[in-house]
Amino acid sequence: MSTIDLNADLGEGFGRWRLTDDEQLLSVVTSANVACGFHAGDPVTMRRVCELAAERGVTIGAQVSYRDLAGFGRRAMDVPPAELAAEVAYQIGALEVFARAAGARVAYVKPHGALYNRVVHDERQAAAVVDGVLLADATLPVLGLPGSRLLALAGKAGLPAVPEAFADRAYTEQGTLVPRSEDGAVVTDPDAVVERSVRLARTGTVTSRAGSSLAVRARSLCLHGDTPGAVELARRVRRGLEESGVQVEAFV
């Protein structure tokens, strides 16, 4: 039987503003990428999501990003490596306080938005993220795009490197994500997202924007919590995976 983790970005609110339906999504996913306050999230939100995740047996991950609340972490930035490493460690440490208070722990790290895309190719920024993870906890797995510099450097540093795929994002011919600034970057047809999810889990392939088949071997499948209708879409994806014989469980 094929096995895959289902992760979603959660805790993406701030103060009175909430973007993700954390309570409902935590009934579906097996891993939660929790915003740590730099692109979204605040202490109250982080604590609440950790408590809900712990109650439901969902694995908690730190979703680290550039310091960019106004741009939701999706604006290109150029942060000095030493500063970026410290900020990554800072975010992990902040979430760890709330995870431990809830009787759980931060079990992995995943970059968000512009940082996620930057560390696919940028050696210095990828190395800074790895340094930040090592500073916080040298045993933490790192979740990222297959073939990225981030996963290569994480593995070289002794961190478990975990490849992930995206059911609701379009892929380029090079196996990277189509930038959100381009039309069609986000796959919005629920039937297509479910079909892509099952195909990724069972065959390790996905169709690129140009129509070719790409090899994307992943241990985790991401659904974005800020997508309209995210909860129902996540339910359909999980149901589709299980009905096709894929076991959905956390990778760590």
Residue pairs with C-beta under 8 A, 6 or more apart in sequence:
1 245
1 246
1 247
2 201
2 202
2 245
2 246
2 247
3 246
3 247
3 248
3 249
4 200
4 201
4 218
4 219
4 220
4 221
4 241
4 246
4 247
4 248
4 249
5 30
5 31
5 59
5 219
5 220
5 221
5 248
5 249
5 250
5 251
6 28
6 29
6 30
6 31
6 220
6 221
6 223
6 234
6 237
6 238
6 241
6 248
7 29
7 30
7 31
7 32
7 33
7 61
7 110
7 143
7 164
7 220
7 221
7 222
7 223
8 20
8 25
8 28
8 29
8 31
8 32
8 33
8 222
8 223
8 224
8 225
8 230
8 234
9 20
9 33
9 35
9 63
9 112
9 222
9 224
9 225
9 226
10 20
10 22
10 25
10 26
10 32
10 33
10 34
10 35
10 49
10 53
10 225
11 20
11 22
11 32
11 34
11 35
11 40
11 41
11 45
11 46
11 48
11 49
11 63
12 19
12 20
12 35
12 39
12 40
12 41
12 72
12 225
12 226
13 19
13 20
13 40
13 41
13 42
13 45
14 40
14 41
14 42
14 45
14 69
15 42
18 45
19 40
19 225
19 226
20 225
20 226
20 230
21 225
21 230
21 231
22 32
22 48
22 49
22 52
22 225
23 52
24 231
25 32
25 225
25 230
25 231
25 234
26 32
26 49
26 52
26 53
26 56
26 58
27 56
28 231
28 234
28 235
28 238
29 58
29 223
29 234
29 238
30 58
30 59
30 248
30 249
30 250
31 58
31 59
31 60
31 61
31 107
31 108
31 220
31 250
31 251
31 252
32 49
32 53
32 58
32 59
32 60
32 61
33 61
33 62
33 63
33 110
33 112
33 143
33 222
34 41
34 46
34 49
34 50
34 53
34 60
34 61
34 62
34 63
34 95
35 41
35 45
35 46
35 63
35 65
35 112
36 46
36 62
36 63
36 64
36 65
36 91
36 92
36 94
36 95
37 43
37 46
37 91
37 94
38 64
38 65
38 66
38 67
38 68
38 69
38 73
38 87
38 91
39 63
39 65
39 66
39 68
39 69
39 71
39 72
39 73
39 74
39 112
39 113
40 69
40 72
40 73
43 94
43 98
46 94
46 95
46 98
47 98
47 101
47 102
50 60
50 95
50 98
50 99
50 101
50 102
50 104
51 98
51 102
52 58
53 59
53 60
53 102
53 104
54 60
54 99
54 102
54 103
54 104
55 102
58 250
59 107
59 108
59 250
59 251
59 252
60 95
60 99
60 104
60 105
60 106
60 107
61 106
61 107
61 108
61 109
61 110
61 143
62 91
62 92
62 95
62 96
62 106
62 108
62 109
62 110
63 110
63 111
63 112
64 87
64 88
64 91
64 92
64 109
64 110
64 111
64 112
64 115
64 129
64 132
65 73
65 91
65 111
65 112
65 113
65 114
65 115
66 73
66 75
66 77
66 79
66 84
66 113
66 114
66 115
67 79
67 87
68 74
68 75
68 77
68 113
68 114
71 114
72 113
73 112
73 113
73 114
73 115
74 113
74 114
74 180
75 114
76 114
76 118
77 114
79 87
79 125
79 128
81 124
81 125
81 127
81 128
81 131
82 128
84 125
84 128
84 129
84 132
85 128
85 129
85 131
85 132
85 135
86 132
86 135
87 132
88 109
88 128
88 129
88 131
88 132
88 133
88 135
88 136
89 132
89 133
89 135
89 136
92 106
92 109
92 132
92 133
92 136
92 137
92 140
93 136
95 106
96 105
96 106
96 136
96 137
99 105
99 106
106 137
106 140
107 140
107 141
107 250
107 252
108 140
108 141
108 142
108 143
108 162
108 251
108 252
109 129
109 133
109 136
109 140
109 141
109 142
109 143
110 116
110 142
110 143
110 144
110 164
111 119
111 129
111 144
111 150
115 125
115 129
116 144
116 145
117 176
117 177
117 179
118 125
118 126
119 125
119 126
119 129
119 144
119 148
119 149
119 150
120 144
120 145
120 147
120 148
120 149
120 150
120 176
121 148
121 149
122 149
123 149
123 153
126 148
126 149
126 150
126 152
126 153
127 153
129 142
129 150
130 142
130 150
130 153
130 154
130 157
130 159
133 140
133 142
133 154
133 159
134 157
134 159
138 158
138 159
139 159
140 159
140 160
141 159
141 160
141 161
141 162
141 251
141 252
142 150
142 151
142 154
142 159
142 160
142 161
142 162
143 162
143 164
143 220
144 150
144 151
144 154
144 161
144 162
144 163
144 164
145 151
145 163
145 164
145 175
145 176
145 177
146 163
146 164
146 165
146 175
146 216
146 217
146 218
147 175
151 161
151 162
151 163
152 161
154 160
154 161
155 161
160 252
162 219
162 220
162 251
162 252
163 216
163 217
163 218
163 219
163 220
164 218
164 219
164 220
164 221
164 222
165 200
165 206
165 216
165 218
165 220
165 221
165 222
166 177
166 221
166 222
167 187
167 193
167 194
167 196
167 197
167 200
167 221
167 222
167 223
167 237
168 186
168 187
168 188
168 193
168 196
168 222
168 223
168 224
168 227
168 233
169 177
169 178
169 185
169 186
169 187
169 224
170 177
170 178
170 184
170 185
170 186
170 187
170 208
170 209
171 177
171 178
171 206
171 207
171 208
171 209
171 214
171 216
172 178
172 208
172 209
173 208
173 209
173 210
173 212
173 214
175 208
175 214
175 215
175 216
177 185
178 184
178 185
178 209
179 185
180 186
184 209
186 224
186 227
187 193
187 196
188 227
190 229
190 232
190 233
190 236
193 223
193 233
193 236
193 237
194 236
194 237
194 240
195 240
196 206
196 207
197 221
197 237
197 240
197 241
198 240
198 241
198 244
198 246
199 205
199 206
200 206
200 216
200 218
200 221
201 221
201 241
201 244
201 246
202 244
202 245
202 246
204 215
204 216
204 217
204 218
205 213
205 214
205 215
205 216
206 213
206 214
206 216
207 213
207 214
208 214
219 251
220 251
221 237
223 230
223 233
223 234
223 237
224 230
227 233
238 248
241 248
242 248
